[in-house]
Amino acid sequence: MLVHETAYEATVAETALGPIEFAVVGTGAPVLVVHGTPGGIDAAELMARILPRDGVSAILLSRPGYLGTPLDGRTTVDAQADLMGALLDHLGIARAGVYTWSGGGPAGYRFAVRHPDRATALVANAACSQAYRLPEQDLATRLMFTTAPGQWLLRVLAAHGGRQYTQGVIADEGDLTPDQVAQRVDEILADPAKQRFVTDLGPTALPDGRRRAGYRNDLDRFAEITSLELERITVPTLVVQGTADADLPPEHGWYAARTIPGAELLSLDTGTHLALYTHPDAAAAQTHVVEFLLAGAER
């Protein structure tokens, strides 16, 4: 179901709570698209490829510290959630769905807690729901992701894509056996939209100079989480979680699903952190996500 992206034109809104970079793609029910860690509006655009352009008005954004949205002291998860509300005010939108992934989870969850009358539905995909600390990385990984030469090399590899790059991504993002990795890579390479998603995701996931402030702030804030008060969420919630997620422990999804009243869990067996976009059952899962968001808009 993944579609080719529609070009978006990013701009910076001067909201009551400060500037935020955003773009709107498509027409229809409004949905806030909240990227992970690292990320930015470009990562939100990748997420929004599963949303129909003639049924959903996808509100792409960069969270504070990413790309065109300065951190400007808006460091807390609650400040990020409130900024999303201020963006809706700027756009003259009373209520919207929320579609969040990974490190965008805390802001999405807190938006639902703090602004329950403004959220029509919440889709939390492999989303951080508890305290999280980045595992210790080996020297090679640190050099690759945190140095300019390493980041340049990763961009080059992503631009060329191919089996080796895709295999590395799937192996890193999932707890799969070598045979399972090989099979998943075959499935991705056979689907141009999935392959393009994996290739395009690479540059958005680097903590480079345009994302470093947001990345570091996210890690500091996630480590401090004691409770996101998920039990207070009243908006219809769909939790999507792969069982073989190696990037964020699947327990984050399980915990959210059992703590949020009435939450629905969509579990993808052997799904990695990219399950919603690359799993063999991704098309059906994406359809369910879209239907869930649209049903919320009709309530």
GUVOGU-455517 format. One record per residue (C-alpha): residue number from 1; x, y, z. Coordinates in Angstrom, 2 decimals. Example, Ala and Ser with C-alpha at 12.3 -4.5 7.8 and 13.67 -1.06 7.14 Angstrom:
REM residues 2
dofi:c1:c2:c3
1:12.30:-4.50:7.80
2:13.67:-1.06:7.14
REM end
This chain:
REM residues 299
dofi:c1:c2:c3
1:0.00:0.00:0.00
2:3.01:2.31:0.31
3:2.79:4.94:-2.42
4:5.35:7.20:-4.05
5:5.65:10.43:-2.16
6:4.02:13.64:-3.23
7:6.43:16.57:-3.08
8:5.83:18.71:-0.03
9:6.67:22.32:0.61
10:7.92:22.89:4.15
11:7.36:26.18:5.89
12:7.80:27.47:9.43
13:4.67:28.44:11.35
14:5.01:31.09:14.03
15:2.63:29.62:16.60
16:1.72:30.90:20.04
17:4.31:28.47:21.41
18:7.06:29.30:18.97
19:8.16:28.23:15.50
20:7.57:24.79:14.05
21:8.40:23.43:10.60
22:5.45:21.78:8.89
23:3.83:20.87:5.59
24:0.41:19.56:4.63
25:0.07:16.77:2.08
26:-3.27:15.55:0.72
27:-6.85:16.52:1.44
28:-9.35:15.07:3.85
29:-9.33:14.16:7.52
30:-6.44:15.93:9.31
31:-3.77:13.69:10.85
32:-0.67:14.85:12.72
33:2.31:12.75:11.59
34:4.92:12.61:14.37
35:8.38:11.30:13.45
36:10.77:9.28:15.55
37:14.34:9.67:16.84
38:16.25:10.96:14.91
39:13.99:12.24:12.17
40:12.30:15.37:10.98
41:9.68:16.43:8.49
42:11.37:14.24:5.86
43:10.87:11.16:8.04
44:7.25:12.20:8.64
45:6.77:12.32:4.88
46:7.97:8.72:4.62
47:5.50:7.68:7.31
48:2.69:9.50:5.50
49:3.18:7.50:2.31
50:0.72:4.93:3.66
51:-2.01:7.58:3.95
52:-4.32:8.15:0.97
53:-3.80:11.59:-0.56
54:-7.51:11.94:-1.34
55:-8.73:10.93:2.12
56:-6.23:12.28:4.62
57:-4.69:15.70:5.10
58:-1.34:14.64:6.53
59:0.21:17.35:8.72
60:3.93:16.65:8.58
61:6.13:18.30:11.18
62:9.62:18.47:12.64
63:9.71:18.16:16.41
64:11.85:20.68:18.36
65:15.55:20.30:17.65
66:15.04:18.72:14.24
67:15.65:20.39:10.88
68:13.65:23.64:10.68
69:12.18:23.55:14.20
70:14.57:25.05:16.77
71:14.71:23.50:20.23
72:14.29:26.96:21.81
73:13.90:25.59:25.33
74:10.95:23.38:24.35
75:12.69:20.35:25.69
76:9.98:18.47:27.56
77:7.66:15.92:26.02
78:4.69:17.98:27.24
79:6.07:21.08:25.50
80:6.26:19.09:22.26
81:2.69:17.86:22.71
82:1.44:21.39:23.36
83:3.34:22.66:20.32
84:1.41:20.18:18.18
85:-1.79:21.73:19.54
86:-0.47:25.20:18.75
87:0.20:24.08:15.17
88:-3.42:22.94:14.86
89:-4.48:26.37:16.15
90:-2.29:28.02:13.52
91:-3.95:25.91:10.83
92:-7.45:26.53:12.17
93:-8.01:22.83:12.84
94:-10.03:21.89:15.90
95:-9.36:18.12:15.99
96:-6.98:15.71:14.28
97:-5.81:12.15:14.33
98:-2.32:11.40:15.62
99:-0.01:8.94:13.89
100:3.28:8.51:15.69
101:6.30:6.25:15.40
102:9.13:5.26:17.73
103:10.63:8.29:19.53
104:7.59:10.34:18.53
105:5.52:8.13:20.83
106:5.90:10.15:24.05
107:4.78:13.39:22.38
108:1.87:11.62:20.71
109:0.76:9.94:23.92
110:1.01:13.17:25.89
111:-0.97:15.04:23.25
112:-3.77:12.52:23.77
113:-3.53:12.97:27.56
114:-3.28:16.77:27.60
115:-5.62:17.55:24.71
116:-8.19:14.74:24.69
117:-10.82:16.90:23.01
118:-8.50:17.57:20.09
119:-7.47:14.01:19.19
120:-9.82:11.93:17.05
121:-7.71:8.76:17.04
122:-4.20:7.71:18.03
123:-2.02:5.25:16.13
124:1.17:4.43:18.02
125:3.58:2.44:15.85
126:6.50:0.80:17.68
127:6.30:3.80:19.99
128:8.32:4.58:23.10
129:5.96:4.36:26.09
130:8.33:3.97:29.07
131:11.77:5.06:30.17
132:14.35:4.29:27.50
133:18.14:4.47:27.46
134:20.20:3.92:24.35
135:22.12:0.63:24.67
136:25.90:0.81:24.68
137:27.20:0.88:21.11
138:30.46:-0.61:19.88
139:33.18:1.67:18.51
140:32.42:0.93:14.85
141:28.76:1.85:15.29
142:29.59:5.06:17.15
143:32.05:6.11:14.44
144:29.56:5.34:11.69
145:26.61:7.23:13.20
146:28.24:10.07:15.11
147:31.10:11.25:12.87
148:30.83:13.26:9.67
149:32.78:10.71:7.56
150:30.66:7.85:8.90
151:27.43:9.70:8.22
152:28.64:10.56:4.71
153:29.34:6.88:4.05
154:25.90:5.88:5.31
155:24.28:8.41:2.97
156:26.24:6.99:0.05
157:25.22:3.44:0.92
158:21.58:4.47:1.32
159:21.60:6.30:-2.02
160:22.73:3.14:-3.79
161:20.45:0.88:-1.78
162:20.66:-2.72:-2.90
163:20.81:-6.02:-1.09
164:23.78:-5.32:1.15
165:22.36:-2.06:2.48
166:18.85:-3.47:2.93
167:20.22:-6.53:4.69
168:22.16:-4.35:7.11
169:19.07:-2.27:7.92
170:16.81:-5.26:8.52
171:19.43:-7.07:10.60
172:19.94:-3.97:12.77
173:16.24:-3.17:13.19
174:15.07:-6.67:14.00
175:15.88:-9.70:16.13
176:15.72:-12.19:13.26
177:17.67:-15.29:12.32
178:19.96:-15.04:9.27
179:17.44:-17.04:7.23
180:14.62:-14.74:8.29
181:16.70:-11.69:7.39
182:17.47:-13.12:3.94
183:13.79:-13.88:3.32
184:12.66:-10.43:4.48
185:15.26:-8.77:2.26
186:14.05:-10.80:-0.73
187:10.49:-9.64:-0.04
188:11.56:-5.99:0.23
189:13.65:-6.06:-2.94
190:10.70:-7.56:-4.81
191:8.51:-4.60:-3.82
192:9.75:-1.26:-5.24
193:7.76:0.79:-2.72
194:9.18:-1.11:0.26
195:12.68:-0.93:-1.15
196:12.35:2.80:-1.71
197:11.09:3.31:1.84
198:14.14:1.57:3.31
199:16.49:3.51:1.04
200:14.86:6.88:1.71
201:14.72:6.31:5.46
202:18.50:6.12:5.86
203:19.43:9.82:5.61
204:16.57:10.82:7.95
205:17.86:8.53:10.71
206:21.29:10.11:11.18
207:21.96:12.43:14.15
208:23.76:14.94:11.95
209:24.11:18.67:12.62
210:20.53:19.41:11.59
211:19.11:16.80:13.96
212:21.66:16.55:16.76
213:19.95:18.89:19.22
214:16.64:17.05:18.93
215:18.31:13.65:19.10
216:20.25:14.44:22.24
217:17.24:16.05:23.87
218:15.05:13.04:23.04
219:17.48:10.63:24.66
220:17.72:12.80:27.78
221:13.94:13.10:28.07
222:13.24:9.42:27.40
223:15.63:8.40:30.16
224:13.67:10.58:32.61
225:10.23:9.10:31.90
226:8.49:7.80:34.98
227:4.94:7.77:33.61
228:3.28:9.13:30.48
229:-0.09:8.63:32.23
230:-1.28:6.31:29.49
231:-4.16:5.22:31.69
232:-5.67:8.69:31.21
233:-5.94:8.36:27.42
234:-9.57:8.27:26.30
235:-9.12:8.64:22.54
236:-9.46:5.43:20.47
237:-5.95:3.99:20.25
238:-4.32:1.45:17.95
239:-0.91:0.12:18.97
240:1.15:-1.46:16.18
241:4.07:-3.59:17.32
242:6.47:-6.02:15.70
243:7.45:-8.98:17.85
244:11.09:-8.92:16.70
245:11.79:-5.22:17.12
246:15.47:-4.80:18.02
247:15.48:-0.99:17.98
248:12.87:-0.41:20.70
249:11.92:-3.33:22.96
250:8.47:-4.72:22.02
251:7.48:-4.35:25.68
252:6.90:-0.66:24.93
253:4.04:-1.65:22.65
254:2.71:-4.37:24.94
255:2.72:-1.98:27.90
256:0.85:0.73:26.02
257:-1.75:-1.73:24.73
258:-2.54:-3.09:28.18
259:-2.43:0.29:29.94
260:-4.48:2.51:27.61
261:-8.18:1.83:28.25
262:-9.74:0.01:25.30
263:-6.57:0.12:23.20
264:-6.33:-2.28:20.27
265:-3.08:-4.15:19.64
266:-2.00:-5.04:16.11
267:0.91:-7.44:16.52
268:3.10:-8.32:13.53
269:4.90:-11.63:14.07
270:8.65:-11.42:13.33
271:8.12:-7.72:12.65
272:11.15:-5.44:13.02
273:11.09:-1.76:13.96
274:10.10:-1.15:10.32
275:7.31:-3.75:10.39
276:4.48:-1.42:9.40
277:6.37:-0.59:6.21
278:8.30:-3.76:5.33
279:6.54:-6.77:6.92
280:4.93:-9.37:4.61
281:1.56:-8.29:6.07
282:2.37:-4.58:5.82
283:-0.32:-3.79:3.24
284:-3.10:-5.19:5.44
285:-1.66:-3.46:8.50
286:-1.48:-0.14:6.67
287:-5.07:-0.48:5.51
288:-6.12:-1.06:9.11
289:-4.19:2.02:10.27
290:-5.88:4.19:7.64
291:-9.33:2.83:8.43
292:-8.74:3.38:12.15
293:-7.72:7.00:11.62
294:-10.65:7.72:9.28
295:-13.13:6.09:11.66
296:-11.87:8.36:14.42
297:-12.42:11.40:12.23
298:-16.05:10.41:11.73
299:-16.81:10.16:15.46
REM end
